Amino acid sequence: MASLLTILTALSTISAATAQSCWRNTTCTGPTTAAFPGPWESNIYSPASRTVHPANVLSLGNASIISPYPGVSRLSSNGSALVFDFGIEVGGIVNVNYTTTGGSGSLGLAFTEAKNWIGLASDSSNGDFGSSNASLRQNGDQVCNDGALYSYFSGAGSHSYTMDLQHLRGGFRYLTLFLLTGDAGTTLNIDGVSLEIGFQPTWSNLRAYQGYFHSNDEELNKIWYSGAYTLQTNNVPVNTGRWIPALAASWANNGTLSNGSTVIVDGAKRDRAVWPGDMGIAVPSTFVSVGDLQSVQNALQTMYDHQNSDGSFPEAGPPLLQQGSDTYHMWTMIGTYNYVLFTNDTTFLAHNWASYQHAMEYIYAKVLQPLGLLSVTGTRDWARVQQGGNNTEANMILYRTLITGAELAAWSGNSSLASTYTARAATLASNIIQYTYVDSYGAFKDNNTNTTLYPQDANSMALLFGVVSDTSTMAQNISLRLTDNWTPIGAETPELPNNISPFISSFEIQGHLTIGQTDRALDLIRRSWGWYLNNPNGSQSTVIEGYLTNGSFGYRNYRGYNYDSSYVSHSHGWSSGPTSALTNFVLGLQVTGRAGSTWRFAPQFGDLTSVQGGFTTILGKFQASWNVTGGGYVVELSVPQGTTGEVVLPPMPTSVPSSVLSSVPTSVPTSVHSSVPSSGGVGGNNVMWNGQHYGQMSGGAFQVACDGGRHSFSVW
């Protein structure tokens, strides 16, 4: 695999001093500089310019590198082809300049995200799956039904072809250029290939990330940034959605998605629509990395704008506007909470508050007695094989909806409604445990029948959402049971057999981290996301929608995708869970109040020795780092003045590093901070806070309230 620096060098077409532009006539509203400049920026996959070129020229026959771009460029016979590899996932409008000799013919352009599907036809994106065109099927698990684009020429000369906006290709890595001609004397020389990046349309600097992450584990760093880059490719111009109804051939990306200039969609290549369930993972990861919350607001607002009269939300935004999903209905509501938490956009909340309450009345009316569980009637969901009835995944999501709804009610000044939602959540959690937790197995079953299905989604969410206490034996049992599904390349989801879903696994890793199973979470990140990132047939820069346990890209082949493996998205934001998980749990920094007015810092070391990172809100920059030394660890924390939070430090019973020991004061003050109890520590490991010895701790974590500003801690 080419090095990241080589790829970025090949992609960059302008000097750092040259001003950048936004997408076409879009007004630039995004940040112009990175919030946290530093050497970790070498891990950013995003190009330095909106106009990029390929990195290498490949052979069509075996995809081997023929030369760096521009290199070999001659097509000399009918059907001859060259593959132009951009090195990473890209998307937008391609321009080709070429010169011909001889007679007439056409230059064909075919696109693919994965190396598997390189050929004279583009991988599938239009949603038709090639079901009516069996001649396109090359084997039992492949259909490429999008065909190719063509530039026609009538004779010798210089020519230029630029794709029309309707055929914008949202996500690809490989571009195959091929010659079709009936004249044996016709040749075609490719003079230049360039791409106008279409994603992140309001940003003039595509590398102006508002968050960062850096650790001593380079693979984890790349995984974090592959999630971040995926989210960038999913922030698209609002008039570039996939056309509905699905086309039988070719593709069209000129559907209207929302108001505004930019919106977050589910995938770069497809479906290119707003999917609130996907946003349950994508939005928290966006917040800690890229930081583009305008795309999130526009996505949520389009769901409110298309709310049905009964209070239900569509499963997906326009132009698809698919209906009938109780879970995705609730994800719009949870998304509302996430957006307001990260932005403190109370104007948005006030504008939609009545509609939100209508949505809550709609879904809570489905909580039926005598069990007091949600009875699902809107059965569309993320792809699980079965849904409906007292499904536990849906009930876990309702619990989270009620908990976050209580926060929204409090922020809206309605304490009574907040109490109502909180009480409903407590009752629901009790009922979920009573009727669906199986003590003898140690996990939740799929519903309250005699089923033997113990799903990955419901059990992961039970941990992450707090349906079970994070300190309980029950939580530890669930975490351990989830590992029964693990394969060498990820967690098979029992509710979609033979499939690995990085979407659901994103909840699982956060569930393990919520209860302190750090090593378990890091193991799953490496075996699943690490496997894809290092897969030579993948994008090697983004996160995939899903794959099979046999290591092929045939996700959902029997569940809606008609065995069309080329249809799978290789840049899907619902799989970006490690990006938020590594920041919020491993680095340990997360906001708990609007825009970070309150926050929590609770690092988890696992097998790592150093981590740093941060993100921004309207209140300022939040940044932290920790380093494990020979006999302890040191922590640095910087949060905006005027905020408050809690610091939770784990014990580390190791020998005392001489460098730390030499700085310990000979006299121990009884109080070093207004929010620290004067009684000191609890014995055991030594704790130093802002240069003063605080005391000792022996068991459990060191926990303390903390004001904004800069803080340092040492533990030995």
C-alpha positions in Angstrom: 0.0 0.0 0.0 1.3 3.4 -0.9 2.2 5.6 2.0 -0.3 8.2 3.1 2.2 11.0 2.4 2.7 9.7 -1.1 -1.0 9.6 -1.8 -1.5 13.1 -0.4 1.4 14.4 -2.4 -0.1 12.9 -5.6 -3.5 14.3 -4.8 -2.4 17.9 -4.1 -2.5 20.1 -7.2 -1.8 23.5 -5.7 0.6 25.0 -3.3 -0.3 25.7 0.3 -0.2 29.4 -0.4 -2.9 29.2 -3.1 -6.5 30.0 -1.9 -9.0 27.1 -2.0 -12.6 27.2 -3.2 -15.8 25.6 -2.1 -18.1 23.5 -4.3 -19.1 25.4 -7.4 -21.4 28.4 -6.4 -21.7 27.3 -2.7 -21.0 30.0 -0.2 -18.0 29.1 2.0 -19.1 28.8 5.6 -16.8 26.1 7.0 -13.6 26.6 8.9 -10.5 27.6 7.1 -7.8 26.2 9.4 -7.5 23.1 11.6 -8.3 23.7 15.2 -5.4 21.5 16.4 -2.5 21.7 14.0 0.2 19.1 14.5 2.0 16.1 13.2 -1.2 14.0 13.5 -2.5 15.8 10.4 -0.4 13.4 8.3 -3.1 10.9 9.1 -5.8 13.0 7.5 -6.9 11.3 4.2 -8.7 14.3 2.8 -6.8 16.0 -0.1 -5.3 19.4 0.2 -7.3 20.7 -2.9 -10.8 20.4 -4.2 -9.2 19.5 -7.6 -7.2 16.2 -7.5 -5.5 13.8 -9.8 -5.0 10.0 -9.7 -2.0 8.6 -7.8 -1.2 5.6 -10.1 -2.1 4.0 -13.4 -3.0 0.3 -13.1 -3.4 -2.6 -15.5 -7.0 -3.7 -16.1 -6.0 -7.3 -16.2 -4.5 -7.7 -12.7 -4.8 -4.2 -11.2 -1.0 -4.1 -10.8 0.7 -0.7 -10.9 2.0 0.2 -14.3 3.3 3.6 -13.4 2.7 6.6 -11.2 0.3 9.1 -12.8 0.5 10.5 -15.4 2.7 7.7 -16.8 1.3 5.3 -19.4 -1.6 6.9 -21.2 -2.1 5.3 -24.6 -5.2 3.2 -25.6 -4.5 1.6 -29.0 -7.3 -0.9 -29.8 -11.0 -1.6 -29.3 -11.6 -2.5 -25.7 -8.2 -1.5 -24.4 -8.3 0.1 -21.0 -6.3 1.7 -18.2 -7.3 2.0 -14.6 -6.6 5.3 -12.8 -6.2 4.8 -9.0 -6.8 7.9 -6.9 -5.3 6.0 -3.9 -8.2 6.8 -1.6 -11.9 7.2 -1.7 -12.9 10.3 -3.7 -16.1 11.6 -5.3 -17.3 14.3 -7.6 -17.0 15.3 -11.3 -14.3 13.9 -13.5 -12.7 15.7 -16.4 -10.6 13.9 -19.1 -8.6 15.6 -21.8 -7.5 13.3 -24.6 -6.2 13.2 -28.1 -7.2 10.7 -30.9 -5.8 9.6 -34.2 -7.7 7.7 -36.9 -11.5 7.4 -37.0 -14.5 7.7 -34.7 -15.2 6.0 -31.4 -15.8 6.7 -27.8 -14.0 7.0 -24.5 -15.7 5.1 -21.7 -15.5 5.9 -18.0 -16.3 3.3 -15.3 -16.1 3.8 -11.5 -15.7 1.5 -8.5 -14.9 1.8 -4.8 -13.4 -1.7 -4.4 -10.6 -3.2 -6.5 -12.8 -6.3 -6.9 -15.1 -4.6 -9.4 -12.6 -2.9 -11.7 -13.9 -3.3 -15.3 -15.7 -1.7 -18.1 -18.9 -1.3 -16.0 -19.3 0.8 -12.8 -20.1 -0.8 -9.5 -23.8 -0.7 -8.6 -25.4 2.3 -6.9 -28.8 3.0 -8.5 -30.7 0.5 -6.4 -32.0 -1.7 -9.2 -29.5 -4.4 -8.4 -29.4 -5.6 -12.0 -32.2 -8.0 -11.2 -33.6 -7.7 -14.7 -30.3 -8.0 -16.5 -28.8 -11.4 -15.8 -26.2 -11.0 -18.6 -24.4 -8.5 -16.3 -23.9 -11.1 -13.6 -20.3 -12.4 -13.7 -20.8 -14.9 -10.9 -23.2 -15.8 -8.2 -22.3 -12.8 -6.1 -21.6 -9.9 -8.4 -23.6 -7.5 -10.5 -22.3 -4.2 -11.9 -25.4 -2.5 -13.2 -24.4 1.2 -13.4 -22.7 0.8 -16.7 -20.3 3.5 -18.0 -20.3 7.1 -19.2 -19.1 7.8 -22.8 -17.4 10.7 -24.5 -18.0 10.3 -28.3 -15.5 11.6 -30.9 -16.0 11.7 -34.7 -12.4 11.8 -35.8 -8.8 12.7 -35.0 -8.2 15.7 -32.7 -8.0 17.0 -29.2 -11.0 16.4 -27.0 -12.3 17.2 -23.5 -15.0 15.5 -21.5 -16.5 16.7 -18.2 -19.2 14.7 -16.5 -22.6 16.4 -16.2 -23.8 17.2 -12.6 -26.5 14.5 -12.8 -23.9 11.8 -13.1 -21.7 13.0 -10.2 -20.1 9.9 -8.8 -20.3 10.3 -5.1 -17.8 7.6 -4.1 -15.1 5.7 -5.9 -11.3 5.0 -5.8 -10.8 3.5 -9.3 -11.6 5.1 -12.7 -11.3 2.8 -15.7 -10.9 4.6 -19.0 -11.4 2.4 -22.1 -11.6 2.9 -25.9 -14.5 1.7 -28.1 -13.9 2.0 -31.8 -14.7 0.1 -35.0 -11.6 1.6 -36.7 -8.5 -0.5 -36.3 -6.3 2.6 -36.9 -7.8 4.6 -34.1 -5.7 5.4 -31.0 -6.4 7.5 -27.9 -3.9 9.2 -25.7 -5.1 10.4 -22.3 -3.6 13.8 -21.7 -5.0 14.5 -18.3 -7.4 13.2 -15.7 -8.7 15.4 -12.9 -11.5 15.3 -10.4 -13.5 18.1 -8.8 -14.3 17.0 -5.2 -18.0 17.3 -4.5 -18.2 16.5 -0.8 -17.9 18.9 2.1 -19.3 21.6 -0.2 -19.1 24.6 2.2 -15.4 24.1 3.1 -12.6 25.8 1.3 -10.0 23.8 3.2 -11.0 20.1 3.3 -8.3 19.4 5.9 -9.6 22.0 8.4 -10.6 19.4 11.0 -12.0 20.7 14.3 -11.0 17.7 16.2 -8.0 15.3 16.4 -6.8 12.0 17.9 -3.3 10.7 18.2 -1.9 7.7 20.1 1.1 5.4 20.1 -0.9 2.9 18.0 -0.6 3.9 14.4 -3.4 1.5 13.3 -5.8 3.0 15.7 -4.9 6.5 14.5 -5.6 5.5 10.9 -8.9 3.9 11.9 -10.0 7.1 13.7 -9.1 9.2 10.6 -10.7 6.8 8.2 -14.0 7.3 10.1 -13.5 11.1 10.0 -12.8 11.0 6.3 -15.8 8.8 5.6 -18.0 11.4 7.3 -16.5 14.1 5.1 -17.5 12.1 2.0 -21.0 11.8 3.5 -21.4 15.6 3.8 -22.8 16.4 0.3 -24.4 19.2 -1.7 -28.2 19.2 -1.1 -29.0 18.7 -4.8 -26.9 15.6 -5.3 -29.1 12.8 -3.7 -29.7 9.5 -5.5 -32.7 9.7 -7.9 -35.8 7.9 -6.9 -37.4 5.8 -8.3 -34.4 3.6 -9.0 -33.0 3.7 -12.5 -32.7 0.4 -14.4 -29.3 1.4 -15.8 -26.7 4.1 -15.2 -27.2 6.4 -12.3 -28.5 9.9 -11.4 -27.4 11.9 -8.3 -29.6 15.0 -8.8 -32.3 14.4 -6.1 -33.1 17.2 -3.6 -32.2 16.2 -0.1 -32.9 19.2 2.1 -32.7 22.9 2.4 -29.4 24.7 2.9 -26.1 24.0 1.1 -24.8 20.8 2.8 -26.4 17.8 4.4 -25.1 14.5 6.0 -26.2 11.3 4.1 -25.6 7.7 4.8 -23.0 6.9 2.1 -20.8 8.5 -0.5 -21.7 6.3 -3.4 -25.2 5.3 -2.2 -27.9 5.7 -0.9 -27.0 9.4 -0.6 -30.1 10.1 1.5 -30.7 11.2 5.1 -31.0 8.1 7.3 -31.5 9.0 11.0 -30.4 5.5 12.3 -27.1 6.0 10.6 -26.8 9.3 12.3 -26.9 7.6 15.7 -23.3 6.7 15.0 -22.3 9.3 12.4 -23.2 12.4 14.4 -21.2 11.8 17.6 -18.2 10.9 15.4 -18.7 14.0 13.3 -18.7 16.1 16.4 -15.3 14.9 17.7 -13.5 15.0 14.3 -14.6 17.0 11.3 -17.0 19.2 13.4 -19.5 19.9 10.6 -22.8 20.2 12.5 -24.5 22.4 9.9 -24.9 19.3 7.7 -26.5 17.6 10.7 -28.9 20.4 11.4 -30.1 20.4 7.8 -30.5 16.6 7.9 -32.6 16.7 11.0 -34.7 19.6 9.8 -35.7 17.8 6.7 -37.0 14.9 8.8 -39.1 17.4 10.8 -40.3 19.1 7.6 -41.5 15.7 6.4 -43.1 14.5 9.6 -46.4 12.7 9.0 -49.7 13.9 10.4 -49.8 11.1 13.0 -46.5 12.2 14.5 -44.3 9.6 12.8 -41.1 10.4 11.0 -40.1 8.8 7.7 -37.4 6.2 7.9 -35.3 8.2 5.4 -35.4 11.7 4.0 -36.3 12.8 0.5 -36.4 12.0 -2.3 -36.7 8.4 -0.9 -39.1 9.2 2.0 -39.4 5.6 3.0 -41.9 5.0 5.8 -42.7 2.4 8.4 -39.8 2.3 10.9 -40.3 2.7 14.6 -36.6 2.5 15.3 -35.6 5.1 12.8 -38.4 7.3 14.0 -36.8 7.3 17.4 -33.3 7.8 15.9 -34.6 11.2 14.6 -35.5 12.0 18.2 -32.2 10.9 19.6 -30.5 12.8 16.8 -32.3 15.9 18.0 -30.7 15.5 21.4 -27.3 14.9 20.1 -27.4 17.9 17.9 -28.6 20.2 20.6 -26.1 18.7 23.1 -23.2 19.4 20.8 -24.3 22.9 19.6 -26.7 24.4 22.2 -28.9 25.4 19.3 -31.9 26.2 21.4 -33.5 28.0 18.4 -33.6 24.8 16.5 -35.1 23.0 19.5 -37.8 25.6 20.1 -38.7 25.6 16.4 -39.3 21.8 16.5 -40.3 21.2 20.1 -44.0 20.8 19.4 -43.2 18.3 16.6 -40.9 16.4 18.9 -43.6 16.0 21.5 -46.0 14.8 18.9 -43.4 12.3 17.9 -43.0 11.1 21.5 -46.8 10.7 21.8 -46.8 8.6 18.7 -44.1 6.2 19.7 -45.0 5.9 23.4 -48.6 5.1 22.5 -47.2 1.7 21.3 -46.1 0.8 24.9 -48.8 -1.7 25.7 -49.9 -3.4 28.9 -49.6 -5.8 30.7 -45.9 -6.0 29.9 -45.3 -2.3 29.5 -43.0 -2.8 26.5 -42.9 -1.1 23.1 -44.9 -3.2 20.6 -43.2 -2.5 17.3 -45.5 -2.1 14.2 -43.2 -0.1 12.0 -40.9 -3.0 11.3 -38.3 -1.5 8.9 -34.9 -1.4 10.5 -31.2 -1.5 9.8 -31.3 -4.9 8.0 -31.8 -7.3 10.9 -33.8 -10.4 9.6 -36.8 -10.0 11.9 -38.4 -7.0 13.7 -41.7 -6.5 15.4 -43.6 -7.2 18.6 -41.7 -6.6 21.9 -38.3 -6.5 20.1 -35.6 -5.7 22.6 -33.5 -3.6 20.3 -36.4 -1.3 19.7 -37.1 -1.1 23.4 -33.5 -0.2 24.2 -33.8 2.6 21.7 -37.0 3.8 23.3 -35.3 3.8 26.6 -32.6 6.1 25.2 -35.3 8.2 23.5 -37.0 8.8 26.8 -33.8 9.6 28.7 -32.6 12.1 26.0 -36.2 13.4 25.8 -36.1 14.2 29.5 -33.0 16.3 28.9 -34.6 18.1 25.9 -37.7 18.8 28.1 -35.5 20.3 30.8 -33.7 22.4 28.3 -37.0 23.6 27.0 -38.0 24.7 30.5 -40.6 21.9 31.1 -39.4 20.1 34.3 -42.7 18.3 34.7 -42.4 16.7 31.3 -38.8 15.9 32.0 -39.9 14.0 35.1 -42.6 12.1 33.2 -40.1 11.0 30.6 -37.6 10.0 33.2 -40.2 7.9 35.1 -41.3 6.2 31.9 -37.7 5.3 31.2 -37.1 3.8 34.6 -40.3 1.7 34.3 -39.4 0.6 30.8 -35.9 -0.5 31.8 -37.4 -2.6 34.6 -39.8 -4.2 32.2 -37.1 -4.9 29.6 -35.0 -6.7 32.2 -38.0 -8.6 33.7 -39.3 -9.9 30.5 -36.4 -10.3 28.2 -33.2 -10.8 30.2 -32.3 -14.5 30.5 -30.3 -15.1 33.7 -29.2 -18.6 32.8 -27.7 -17.3 29.5 -26.5 -13.9 30.7 -27.9 -11.7 27.9 -31.1 -10.3 26.5 -33.1 -12.3 24.0 -34.6 -10.8 20.9 -38.1 -10.5 22.3 -40.3 -11.9 25.1 -41.1 -15.1 23.3 -39.3 -18.4 23.6 -36.7 -17.3 21.0 -33.1 -18.4 21.4 -31.8 -15.4 19.5 -29.6 -13.2 21.6 -29.0 -10.2 19.3 -25.8 -8.1 19.1 -27.8 -4.8 18.7 -30.0 -5.0 21.8 -27.3 -6.3 24.1 -24.7 -3.7 22.9 -27.3 -0.9 23.4 -28.2 -2.2 26.9 -24.7 -1.5 27.9 -24.2 1.8 26.1 -27.6 3.3 27.0 -27.5 2.2 30.6 -30.5 -0.1 30.7 -28.3 -2.2 33.0 -26.0 -0.6 35.5 -22.4 -0.3 34.3 -21.1 -1.7 37.6 -23.4 -4.7 37.6 -22.6 -8.4 37.1 -25.4 -8.4 34.5 -23.4 -5.9 32.4 -20.2 -8.0 32.6 -22.2 -11.1 31.6 -23.6 -9.3 28.6 -20.2 -8.0 27.5 -18.7 -11.5 27.8 -21.6 -13.1 25.9 -21.1 -10.6 23.0 -17.7 -12.1 22.4 -19.3 -15.4 21.5 -20.1 -13.8 18.1 -16.6 -12.9 17.3 -14.7 -14.1 14.3 -11.1 -13.3 13.4 -12.3 -10.4 11.3 -15.2 -9.0 13.4 -18.4 -9.8 15.2 -21.0 -11.8 13.4 -24.4 -10.4 14.2 -26.8 -13.2 15.1 -29.8 -11.1 13.9 -28.3 -11.0 10.4 -26.4 -14.4 10.1 -23.1 -14.6 8.2 -22.8 -10.8 8.2 -20.6 -8.4 10.1 -22.1 -5.0 10.7 -19.7 -2.3 11.7 -22.8 -0.2 12.4 -24.0 -2.5 15.2 -20.4 -3.3 16.2 -20.0 0.5 16.7 -22.5 0.2 19.5 -20.8 -2.9 20.8 -17.4 -1.3 21.2 -18.9 1.6 23.0 -20.9 -0.8 25.2 -17.7 -2.6 26.3 -16.0 0.7 27.0 -19.0 2.0 29.0 -18.4 -0.8 31.5 -14.7 -0.6 31.5 -13.8 -3.5 29.2 -11.2 -1.5 27.4 -9.1 -4.3 26.0 -12.2 -6.1 24.7 -13.2 -3.0 22.8 -9.8 -2.3 21.3 -9.5 -5.9 20.3 -12.8 -5.7 18.3 -11.8 -2.4 16.7 -8.5 -3.9 15.5 -10.0 -7.2 14.2 -12.9 -5.5 12.4 -11.9 -2.0 11.3 -8.3 -2.9 11.1 -9.1 -5.8 8.8 -11.0 -3.6 6.4 -8.5 -0.7 6.5 -5.7 -3.1 5.6 -7.7 -5.0 3.0 -5.9 -4.5 -0.4 -9.3 -4.6 -2.2 -10.9 -1.9 -0.1 -10.7 1.9 -0.2 -7.9 1.9 2.5 -9.2 5.3 3.6 -12.8 4.9 4.7 -15.1 2.6 6.7 -17.3 0.0 4.9 -21.1 -0.5 5.3 -20.7 -4.2 6.1 -19.2 -7.5 4.9 -19.5 -11.2 5.3 -17.8 -13.5 7.8 -16.0 -15.2 4.9 -14.1 -12.0 4.2 -16.0 -11.0 1.1 -17.8 -7.7 0.5 -21.2 -9.4 0.0 -23.0 -7.7 2.9 -26.7 -8.3 2.9 -26.5 -10.4 -0.2 -29.6 -12.4 0.8 -31.2 -9.6 2.7 -32.3 -7.0 0.1 -29.2 -6.6 -2.0 -30.0 -9.5 -4.4 -26.4 -10.9 -4.2 -25.1 -7.7 -5.8 -21.8 -7.3 -3.8 -20.7 -4.3 -5.8 -23.7 -2.4 -4.4 -22.2 -2.3 -0.9 -21.0 1.1 0.2 -17.3 1.4 1.1 -17.8 4.8 2.7 -20.6 4.6 5.1 -20.8 6.9 8.2 -22.8 4.5 10.3 -19.6 2.5 10.6 -17.5 5.3 12.1 -18.1 4.3 15.7 -14.4 4.0 16.6 -13.9 7.7 15.9 -16.2 8.8 18.7 -15.3 5.8 20.9 -11.6 6.5 20.9 -12.1 10.1 21.8 -14.9 9.8 24.3 -13.7 6.6 26.1 -10.1 5.9 25.4 -8.8 9.5 25.5 -11.8 9.8 27.9 -13.0 13.3 27.0 -16.7 13.9 26.4 -19.3 16.7 26.8 -22.2 16.1 29.2 -23.9 19.5 29.0 -24.8 21.7 26.0 -21.8 22.7 23.9 -19.6 21.4 26.8 -20.9 23.6 29.6 -20.3 20.4 31.6 -18.0 17.6 30.6 -16.3 14.4 31.8 -12.7 13.2 31.6 -12.2 9.5 32.3 -9.4 7.9 30.4 -9.1 4.2 29.7 -5.6 2.9 29.0 -6.0 -0.6 27.7 -2.7 -1.6 26.1 -1.9 2.0 25.0 0.8 4.1 26.5 0.0 7.6 25.1 -3.1 9.3 23.7 -4.0 12.9 23.0 -6.9 14.5 21.3 -9.6 17.2 21.4 -12.6 18.8 19.7 -14.2 22.2 19.6 -17.6 23.7 20.5 -18.9 27.3 20.5 -17.4 27.6 23.9 -13.9 26.9 22.7 -11.4 24.0 22.6 -11.5 20.9 24.7 -8.2 19.0 24.7 -6.6 16.3 26.8 -3.6 13.9 26.8 -2.3 11.1 28.9 1.0 9.2 29.0 1.8 6.0 30.9 5.3 6.0 32.2 7.5 3.4 33.9 5.6 3.5 37.1 2.5 5.7 36.7 1.0 8.2 34.3 0.6 11.9 33.7 -2.5 13.7 32.4 -2.9 17.1 30.9 -6.4 18.7 30.5 -7.5 22.0 28.9 -11.1 23.0 28.8 -12.8 26.4 28.3 -13.1 28.7 31.3 -16.6 28.9 32.7 -17.2 25.2 32.2 -17.3 22.5 34.9 -16.7 18.8 34.8 -15.5 15.8 36.6 -12.2 14.0 36.3 -12.1 10.2 36.9 -8.6 8.8 37.0 -8.0 5.0 37.2 -5.5 3.6 39.7 -2.1 2.4 38.4 -0.2 0.5 41.1 3.3 0.5 39.7 6.7 1.6 40.8 7.4 5.3 41.2 9.1 7.0 38.2 12.1 9.0 39.5 11.1 12.0 37.4 7.8 12.1 39.1 9.1 11.3 42.6 11.6 14.2 42.4 8.8 16.7 41.9 6.7 15.6 44.9 6.6 18.3 47.6 7.8 17.4 51.0 4.7 18.7 52.7 1.2 17.7 51.6 -1.4 20.5 51.7 -4.7 19.7 53.2 -6.5 21.4 50.3 -5.3 22.3 46.9 -8.5 23.3 45.1 -11.8 24.6 46.2 -13.7 21.6 44.8 -11.4 19.0 46.4 -12.4 17.5 49.8 -9.8 18.6 52.4 -9.7 15.1 53.8 -7.4 14.1 51.0 -7.1 10.8 49.1 -8.1 7.3 50.1 -4.7 5.7 50.4 -2.6 3.8 47.9 -1.4 5.5 44.6 -0.2 9.0 44.9 -2.0 11.8 43.1 -0.6 15.1 42.3 -2.9 17.8 40.9 -1.5 21.0 39.3 1.9 20.6 41.0 0.6 19.9 44.5 0.4 16.5 46.2 -3.2 15.7 46.9 -3.0 12.3 48.6 -3.3 8.7 47.8 -5.9 6.3 46.3 -5.9 2.5 46.7 -8.9 1.0 45.1 -11.4 2.3 42.5 -11.0 5.5 40.6 -9.9 8.9 41.8 -12.8 11.2 41.1 -13.0 15.0 41.6 -15.0 18.0 40.4 -13.1 20.4 38.3 -13.5 23.9 36.9 -12.5 25.1 33.4 -8.9 26.0 32.5 -5.7 24.0 32.4 -5.1 21.1 34.7 -2.3 18.5 35.2 -2.4 15.3 37.2 0.2 12.7 38.0 -0.4 9.3 39.5 2.3 6.9 40.7 
